[in-house]
Amino acid sequence: MYTQILIAGFGGQGILFAGKVLAYKGLEEDRQISWLPSYGPEMRGGTANCSVIISDTPVGSPIVSNPDILIAMNLPSLDKYEDAAVPGAQLFIDSFLIERKVARTDVKAHYIPATKIARDLGLPTLANMIILGKVIKETGVVSMDGLKEALSKTVSAKHADLIDANLKAIEAGYNYAE
């Protein structure tokens, strides 16, 4: 397995954190991983993206130019990265924030109203975890087993009270039927 994942959206949407959770879970599953965050100078409200590679073999470069999995949390990210995805890639789109459909026919698009689901659950800041749950379900890139332990390692001690909320959001995305 050699899976390249690109997560993109606005700063403040938890883009880097979602990538960190994926990378840490891959590490716990004895995979080779790479996690490369990138964000504009504005941080909150600016653009952010995160490259994650989960592999059975050593990772040579942390750069993801042509993702196998693309998570787009806003329209500018979908516009920028849709064409970069490899043929056969899976695209996960927050359909509450992005109204347009994917133009390509050689990829599988998943439309998840993650921001709306998060708000409806009383977890307005966890749309990133909703989409992450759907990614885990559809791709199997990491397993749900032991996810709480991975969250406990990636959620800061200051926010340890949010581990269960993050897990609830991931489970909601995992169980979301398109």
N, C-alpha and C positions, 0 to 999 in steps of 0.2 A: 504494500500500500504506500502510496505517495500522494497525499491530498493537499492541494494548495487552496487556501481559503482567504478571501478578502472581505472584510467587514468595513462598511463605509457609511458615513452619515454626518450629522452636525455634532460639534463638540457639545458635551453635556448629555448625549443620548446613551452613554455607556458603551461606546464602540470599543474602546481599548479594554475595558473590563470584560466584555463578552469574549474578546480574543484571549484574554488572560485565563479565563475559566476554561475555555476550550484547550488551550495549550497545557494548562496544569493537569487537566483530566487526561490528556494524551500522555503526559509524563507519568502519571500514576498507572497507566496501562502499559508501561514499559516501551513506549514508542519514542522515537527521536522527534524532537519538536523544535520549532523556531517561532518566536513571537516578536514581531517588529511593529511597534506603534509609530504613528505619524500623525501630527496635527498641525494646523495652521497657527499663526501667532495669536489669534483671537481666543483660542480654546473654546469656552462656552459660546455657542452660536457660530463659530468658525467651522471649517471642515476638519474631519478626522477620519483616518482609516487605519486599519490594523491588518497586517499580513500574518497569517498563521500557517505553518506547514506541519502536518502530522504524518510521520513516515515510519516504515519498518526498517529503513536504512538511513545512514547519516545524511543530514541535510547540508548540501553544499553552499547554498546561498539563501539568505532569509527573505529575499525579494520575491514577491508574488506579482508577476506581470500578467499572467494568464490563468486566472483562478478556475478551479474545478467547482468551487462553491463560492457564490457571491451573495452577500447579504447587503441589501441596499435599504437604508433607513430613511432616505430622503431622495427627492427627484434629482438634484444635481449629481448625486452618487450613481444613480441608475444611468443617467445620461452619460456620465464620464466612463463608467466601467462595463456597461452592457456588452459592448463590442469586443472588449478584451477577454471575456470569458471563453474558455475552450469549447468547441462543439461538444455537445453532450453534457455540458455543465448544468448544475442546478442553481437557479437564482431564487432567492428568498426576498420578497418585497413587502415592506410595510404598506399594505394597500389602503390604510386609513390616511396616510400622508402622501402617497403616490397614486394618482388617479389613472395614469396611462398604463397600458399593457406593454409587455416586452415585445419588441418588433421582430426579434429573431424567431425562427421556427426550428432551429437546430439545438435548442436548449430547453430544459424543463423549468417552467416558472411556477413558483408557489406564491400565492397572494394571501397574506395573513394580515388582518387588521390589528396588528400588534398593539399599537397605541390605544385603540379603542378597547381592546380586551383588557389591557393593563388598567385603564381608567375604570372600567366596569368592575374589576376585581378589587378596586381600592388601592392599586399598586401603580400609580401614574408614572413613576420613574423607571418602571421595569419592562418596557416594551422590548428592550434588547434581550432580556431573558426569555420572553415569550417566543421571539423568533429563534433564539438559540435552542429552545425545546423542540421546535418544529424541524430545525436542521438535524438535531440528533435523531429524531424519529425517521426522517426521510432518507438520511445518508448513512447512518450508522457509523459515522466517523469516530465517535466515542460512544460509550454505553451510558445508560442511565444509572447502572449499578455503581454505588459509591459516590454519586454526584454530590451528596451532602458533605462528604469529607473534602472533596475538591473545593467546594464553596467555602468551607471553613478555613482552608489554606489561602484562598484568594481574597476573601472579604476581610478588610482591615479589622483589627481588634476594636477600634472605635465604633465600628458598625456591625459588630458580631450579632446584634439583635435582629439584623436584616437577613440572616442566612435562611431562615424558614420562609420569609417572604420571597426571596430569590428562588428557592426551590419550588414554591407554589407557582410562581410565574413560569418557570421552566416546564413544570408538569402541565400547566394550562396550554402552553404552546405544543407540547408533545401530544396532548390529547385533542388538539384542535383539528376538526375535520373540514377540509376545504369544500 
